[in-house]
Amino acid sequence: MDWRHLVILFVCFVSLSDAEVSISTLNTLGEDGSIECGSQVILMCKIQSFAGTMSWKADNTTMMSCISGSCRTHPPYHPNYGFAFDRVNGVFNITINPVTFSEDKKQFECNDGSASQFFTASVKVLPDNRTTVLSSTDITNGTNSTDNTNTTEGTEIKVTTGCMYPAENVQFQWYFFKEGETPVLYNDGQQTDGSTNGSTTDCTAGDCGGDGVKQMTSVLTFKQDSDGEDYYIQAVVTIQIPLIN
């Protein structure tokens, strides 16, 4: 029997304002402040009546300020942060490129000296489908006495995602089908022995590695088919990120 395997990755994604100060964002995943690690995001602070004083802070540390119309940045400097401003129109931007996992849960504050607006970043790590790995191993139940070859009982198929966060939102679904037929979702009693989910590997390296970032693995055991026909096995990996309407 010849086994053919296919992995499909689906990603599902389910202005902060004040009378004088507002923050809007470009390139976020949703209105809850979700931003993708490795992407570029722009935080734009709009001050309705700019009087020469403002500040951008991150976790209560001043990154940029304007006093009497003179604007400057402050250490510690972040190489992935860029600042731009239009004092005439009261617009002050932060560009983060690339977003790193260290931005997760960071609180940004724009203040005009009398009013503030806040934005809390929620960084999501989405796996590149090219980093998803699929492997298979034959399961044997002994040696054939006629020709001393191993007798195949079935196949163990394993799919491992790339690094992701939050990892608890991943769901694996397995399908099998013959050529020209509609894929059938795995369930007990349909030629398959079972699947196991939840095996994890921590991802700590790189800009998008950190505490809670993981690779997820699912394993399916598929029985040997008595009719000797070829089957295709398809793994669907779904990541759900709720949106706030």
N, C-alpha and C positions, 0 to 999 in steps of 0.2 A: 504493500500500500504506500502511496506517495502522499505526504502531508504538505500542504501549502498554507502559509500563514500570512495574515494581513493585520496591521495595527492601524486603527483610526483614532486620532486624538481630536476631541471636541472640547472647546473652551466656552463655557456659558457664563455670561455676566448678568447676573440678574439686574446759587451764589450767596455764599454767605454775605449778609448785608447788614448795615447799620445806617442810621440816619446820616452820619457824616463820613464813616469809614466802611468800605466794603472790600472783600477779597473774592476774586473769581479765579478759576483755574482752567488751564488748557491742557488737554491730553490726559485727563484722569479717566479711570474706568467707570466711575459712578459718582453720584452726589454725596456718597458717604466719605469721600476723600481717598478712595482706593486709587493707587498709582502702581504701575507695573515696574518692577525692578529692571534696570537696564535701559529704560526708556527716558525720554526727555519730558519734563513737566515745567510749566510756567505758572507761578503764583503772581497775580496782579492785584496790587492794592490801589484802590481808587479813593482819594480824599476829596470830598466835594468842595470844600473851601480851604485849600492849602494856604497856610499862613506862614510858611517857612520852616516849620518844625515837624519832624516825623521820625519814626524809627521802625526797622524790621528786626525782630528778635526770633531766635530759635531756642526753645527750652530756657527762656528768660535771659539768654546771652545776646547782647546787641551785635548784629552783623553789619548793619548799615544805619546811618542816621543823617538827618539834615537839621542844621541849626542856623537860623537866620538866612535860610536859602542856600547855604553851603553844605553839600552832601559828600560823605566819604564812607568807606567800608572800614571794618574793625577786625583785628585778629581775635581768635585764630582764623586764618583764611582757609577756605575749602576750595580745592582745585576744581571741583565739579559744580561750583556755584558761580553764577554770573549775575550782575546787577545792572539794571538800566532804569532811567527815570526821566520823566517829563514834568518839570516843576510847574510849567505854565498850566497844564491840564491836571495836575495832581495825580499822576500815574507813576507807580513805583513797582518795578517787576523784579522777581527772583527767577532765574532760569536754573534748574537743576538738571545737569546732563553729564553723565548718566545718573539716574536715581539708583542709590545703593540700598542694601537692606538696613544700613545704619540709620536711614531716615524713618524707619518704621516707628510709629507712635510719637514722632517728634512734633512738638507743638510750635507753630509759627504764629507770631503776633505782629500785626501792623497797628501802630499807634500814632496819632496826630497831636499828642500832648494833652488831649482831653478825653478822647474816646479810643477804644481798641476794638479790633476784630481778630478772631482766632481761626486757625486752620490746623487740624491734626491729621498728619499723614498716616495712611494705612497702606503699607507696601505689600504687594502680592508678587510672589515668584511664580511665573508661569513657565512650565517646561517647554523647551523647543522640541517639536515632534521628532526632529532628527536625532535627539538624544535618547529617545525611547528604544529599548533593546528587547528583542524577542529571541528566545532560544527554545530548543526542543530536545528531549532526550527519550530514547526508546526505553520502555520498561519490559524487561525479560522475565520469564517464569521458568527458566531452566534451559537445558541443552537438548536439541533434537538428537535422538539416538541414531537416526539414519545417516545424517551427514555432519554431526557434531557442530551444527550452527545453533546460535541462540534463538529461542522461540519468543517472538514479540507478543506481548500481552496488550500493550497500549503505548500511548505517548504522553509524556509530561511536558506541557508547554508553559513557559514562564515569560511574563512581560514585566519589564521594569521601566518606570517612567524616569524622566529627567528630574532634576531638583525642583521642588515646588513648596509653596507656602500660601495659605495654610494647608497642610497635608491631609487634615481630617475631612476636607471637602471633596476628596477624590472618590470616584465610584468606577468599578470595573464591571463590564458586561461582556460575556463570551457568547459567540454565535458559531454555529457550524452549518455547512450546507454542501450539497453536491453541485457540480458545475451546471449552470443554467437554472438552478432552483433558488427560492427565496431563503435567505438566512433565517435560522431558527434559534431563538434565545435558549441558552442552556437552562435546563431545570432537571431536577431529580427524575430518574427513570427514562431519560432520553439519551441512551447510548453513552452517556458520560458518567464517570464516577464521582466527580465533584471538583470544586474550585476552592482555593483558600486565598484570602486577602489579608492585608494588614502588615506584611513584612516590610520593614523600613530600614533605610540607611541614611545616617546623618550627612548633611552637606554643610561643611564649615568653611570651604575655601572660596576665594573670589569675592567680588563686590556683592553678589547675591547669595552668599552663604551666611549662615548664622544659626542661632538657637531656634529650633523648631522647623528649619528648612530640611526637607527630607526627600529621598527617592522612595517611591512606593512600588511594591511588587505583588502581583497576583499569579497564582499557579493553577492550571487546569489539567486534570488527568482525563484523557480521552481513551476509551476502550478501543481495542482492535475490532474493526468491522468484519463481521462474518461473511459478508458478500464480496469482500475484497475490492470494493470501489474506492475511488479517491474522494477525500473530503477536504474542504477548505475550512480553516479555523480563523475567525475574526475576533479581535479584541477591541472593544470600544472603551476608551478612557475618558471619563467626563469629570471636569472640574467645575464646581458650582460656586460662583461668587455672588452673593445676594446684592441686589441694587436697592437703594432707598429711593422711593418715588417722591 
